[in-house]
């Protein structure tokens, strides 16, 4: 599949803010890296896998909530915008509000191997001297379908990739576009993949001192149609789709893409991280707000789309391994309080806004950073044409300034 006359699209890919300096996405400032590793303690690793014949284009993204994830859980919440997809371990999170696993994002056929990889790492690091296991772990793995550009039947993602990803995860800026689990994904009629963004909002600590909080999104975007794409409210997709209709080849390519989406839409997994002390219910609310950012870009949550969002907070440390002599001992029949902090619900609005805004920009960064690719069976997907997008956005910005000047 070829895109709508995009030969002039620049080979150098840049994030949206670098493409159009001064473009505003929401009201709150970004963190220094404008990504999920702006949240202190969060670590990420991406692994992209390609074959020499072009048939394999896939990978995995490993997110570590905190280094001590095995023994110290984060509070977490899950929201299902549309459920045609998988996030393993979500039932346990909904039951307890606890996340004590890495979050691995990959392709639809690799969920099992990634779960095995999380177990394999834990066995290597935490098993008893005799090799036995006396702990509880529920792996968290999300997926989107990359079968158009990747031969899923080769099962190239292995448990060892997960082990290596957990060990190599860092606080470096996250590589975006055709990276990690997003390597073979499509988004809004163009090449999709991995993207991230962050926001910093003002607040107070529990003693009344001023304190800022960070919230960030990482997306694996594999959904949507060109004509629905909006960037900061501007109908960029409709403009590009209209241009595509002028070319028989481009119009044919677009029709093929839409026909494929009629049969099976894609999906998006959204991971939100924050250092604000939020309860599991508040984190569910935060995860729901990711749908606001997705909708602004052009996601509808169609019937066959797996749109599943998870939010976690690093603020509270919840001990979880309580079985066996080498772990913390508790009597499960004697209620014992834990002292934790939570944000006052009546002061949560900026965090809710930041969840939507960071999600929105993370998808933009996915599209802007992704590169054109030819993959499985010679299938091709063009990247978003940055030169044309830049021109469209700058014209609308100039028009808005002219209108404001007349008021």
N, C-alpha and C positions, 0 to 999 in steps of 0.2 A: 504494500500500500504506500503510495506516495502522497505527500501533503500538498497543499495549495500553493504552488509556485514559490518555493522557499529556497531556491538556489542561491539567492543573495543573502541569506541569513548568515551572520558572522560566525566564524568557527569558534571565536573566543566567547565563552559563556560567563555572564556576570549575574549577580543577584539583582533583584528588582530595584533596590535603593541605589545601587551603583549604575544601573541602566538609566534611571531617571532621577537624578539627585533632586532632593526637595519634595519628592512625592510623599504624601502623607498616608500612612496606613494606621488608622486609629489615633488616639490622643496621647498614649503613654510612650515614654522613651524605651528604646531597646537596651538590653544588656551589652557589655563590651564585645561579645562575640555574636550577638544576635542569634543565639541558638540554645539548645537544651543544656549544653554543658556550662552555661552561665549559672545554672542552679548548683550551688556548692555541693560537692560530693557526688554528683551524677557523672558517670563515665560512659563513653560510647565507643564502639568499634564497628566498622563496616568491612565486609568481605564481599568482593565481586568475583564471580566465576564465569569465565568465558572458555569456549572451545575454539580450536584453530579453524574448524570448518564453519563457524558462525552459528551452529545450531543450539549452543548453550549460552544463555545470557541470564544469569540469575545470581543469587547471593543471600546474605543474611546481615541484619543489623542487630547488634547486641547492646542493650542498654542496662547498665548496672545502677540501681537506685542509690546504693551506698556500698562502700567496700565491705561492710559487715552485714551484707544482706541476709546471710544464712542464719545468723543468730539474732539480728535486730531488724524487725519488720518495719516497714513504712505503712502508715494509714493510706488506704487507696479506695477508689470508687470506680465503677464501670457504668457506661451508658451504651445501650444498643439503639442506634438510629435506624438501622435496618440489619436484620440478622442473617443474611445469606453469606456467612463466613464463620471463621473460628478465632476465638481467643481462649486457648486452653487455660485452665486454672481460674476462669472467671467466676465459676460457681462458688469456689472457696473465698474469693475476694468479696462476693456479694453476701456470703454467709457471715464472715468475720470482719470485713473491712481491712484485712491485712495482706500486704504484699511482701513476701520473703522469697523472691526468686528474681533472677535476671528477667528482663523482657526481651524476647528474641522475635524479630520480624523477618519473614521469609516468604517463599512461594507456597502455594496451596498443597503441593505434594510433599513438602519437607517438614511439616509440623511434627510428625512422629520422630524423625531423626533429630530434630532440634530439642524435643523433650528428652530424648535419650541422652543428648549431649549435656544438658543441664544436670541430669542425674550422674552422668559419667564424671563431670567435673567435681560434683559434691562427693562422690564415692572416693575419688582420688585424694581429696583434701580432708574429708571429714569422717571417713570410715574408721572403725575400730582397728586395733592392732591386728586382730585375726581376720580382718576384711569384712566383718559384719556391719550392719547398718541398724542404728537405733534412733533414727530421727525421722521427722516428717518434712516433706518437700513436695509442693505442687507446682510444676513448671508452668511458666506463663509464656505462651508462644502465639503470635498473631500472624495471619497470612493474607495475601492477595494473589490473584491468579495472573501468571505471566506466560500463559501457554501460546500466545500469538508470536512472541519473539524467542521463546525458550522451549526446548524439548523437555517437558516435565518427566517423560518416561525414563530419562537417564538417571534420575535421583542423585544428582551430583552433590547436593548439600549433605554433609556427613556429620555425625556426632562430634568428630574431632574438630570440625570447623567451629562448633560452638565452644568447645573447651578452649581452643586457641583464642576465640573472640573474647571470652570472659577474662582470660589472662592478659590480653593486649589492650583492653578498654582503657581509654584515657580521657582527660578533660580537654583535649585539643578540640578546635572547631570541627564540626561534623562535615565530612565530604558530602556534597549534595548532587542531585541529578541521578545519573545512571550508576548509583552506588548501593552497596549492601543489598538488603532485601528488595530495594526498588530498582535494581539493575535492569530488569526486563519489563517494567510496568509502563502503562499508557495513561494519559490524563487529559481530559477535556479536548480530545481530538488530536493531541500531540504526544510526544514522548514525555512520560512521567517519571516517577521514582521517589527519591528521598529528599525531604526538605525540612528546615527547622527555622525557628524564630523565637525571640524572647521579649518580655516586657518587664519593666521595673516600676512598681507602684509604691506610693508613700503609705506609711502607717506608723504604728507604735508597738513597742514590746509590752510585756505584761506589767512592767513597772512604769509605764507611761512615757518612756523615752522614745524620741523619734527614731524610726527604723524603716528602711525600705525592704520590700519583698519582691522576689523574682518569680515570674511564672513563664514557662516556655513550652513550646509544642514541637514535636517531631512527627512528621507524617510519612506514611508510605502510600502514595497517591496513585490510584489505578482505576479511575472512574470517569464518567461524564462525556459530554459532547461539545464540539467546537462552538456551535451557535449559542450555547448557554454560558460561555466563558465571559465573566466580567472581571475587570481589574480596577480596584478602587471605585466601583460603581459604573465604570465606563464599559459599554458593550463591545469589547474588543473582539470577542468571538463572532458576533453577528457581522462585524465589519470584515473580518478575515474570511468568514463563510461566504459573504456576498462576493468578495474578490475571487474566491475559489470557483464560483459558478461561471466566471468568465473564461475559464480554461477547461476544456473537455477532460483532460487528464486529471486535473485537480478535482473537478466535480465528480468524476468517476471514483476517485480515491475516497473522497468524503462520503459518497453514497455507500461504498463498501464498508467503511468504518461504521456508519450509522446502522447499516443492516446487521452488522455483527453485534452492535450494542442492543438492537432490538431483541436479539436472541439471548444475549447474556451481557449485562452491564458489568463493570468492574467493581472495585471496592476501595475503601480507604480505612487504614488503621491510623488512629491519632493517639499519641502518647503525650500527656500533659504532666509536667513536673513543676513543683513549687517548693520553696523553703518556708512558705507561710504555714503556721500551725493550724491545719484544717482537720476536721473530723471526717470519718468515712462518708457520712451523709453530705457534708459540705463538698467533699471531693466528687461525689456523684453529681452534685449540682454543677460543679466546675466542668466535669466531663460533658454534661449536656450542652454547655455553652459552646463547646467546639462545633456543634451543629450550626451555630450562627455564623461562624467563620467560613465553614464549608458552603453554606447556602449563598453567602455573598459572592463566592467565586463561581458557583454554578452547579453545585451538587444537590440532587433531589432525593437521594436515598431510594432509588428505584427498587422494584421487587427483588431482582436478582443481585443486588449490590450488598456486599458485606461491609457495613459502616459501623465499626465498633471502636469505642473510645475508652481509654483508661487514664485516670488522673491519680497521681500519688504525691505525698508530701514527705519531705525529708526532716521536718522539724522535730517530730517525736520519734523516739526509739522504743519499739515495743519488743520485749524479749519473747521469743517464740519456741526455742528448743528446750523443752522441759522434761524430756524422757531420757532415762539412762543416767549412769553414775557420773559421766563427764559433762553433764549439762546442769543447768539451774534446776534445783528441786522445788516443786510446789506440791501442795496437797490439792488435787483437783476438786475435792469436795468441801473445801474451806475457802469461801470467797475472800479475795485479797485485792484491794484497790491498787491501781496504778495511777500515779499523778501525771497528767498530761495537760497541754495547753491547746485551746482552740480559739479561733477568731470569733468575735461577737458577730452573729449573723447580720445584725443591722449595719455593719461596717464593711460588708464583703463586696460591694458593687464594683470597685475598681478591679478586684481580682476576677470577677465574672467577665468584665469587659476585656481584660487582658487575655483571658482564655480564648475568647472569640478572635481578637485581633492577632494574637500570635499564631493561631491556627490558619487564619486567612493568609498571613504573610508567608508562613511555612509552605503553603501550596504554591504561592507565587514563586518562591525561591526554587521549589521543585521544578516548575516549568521553565524558569529562566536558566537554570543550571544544567538541565538535561540536554543531551546531545542526540542528534539523529543516529539511527542505528538500523542495520539490516541483520536479521536474525534467522530463526528457524524457518525452513522451507523458502528462504529468500524473502520473507515478509519484511517490509520496511516501514519505519515510522519516523517522520520528520520531527525535529525539535520546533518549539515555538520560535517564529521568526522575530528575533529581537529588534532588528532594525525597523521593521514595520510596527511592532508594538511600541517602540520608542516614539516613532512619529505620531501614532494615534494618540498616545497619552500626552505628549507635549502639545498637540493641537487642542486637546480638551482643557489642559491646564491653562493655556493662553486664552481660550474662550472664557473660562471661569474668571480669570483675572480681569478681562475686559468687562464682563458683566458687573463684577464687584466695583470696578472703577466708575461705572455709570450710576451706581446706587447712591 
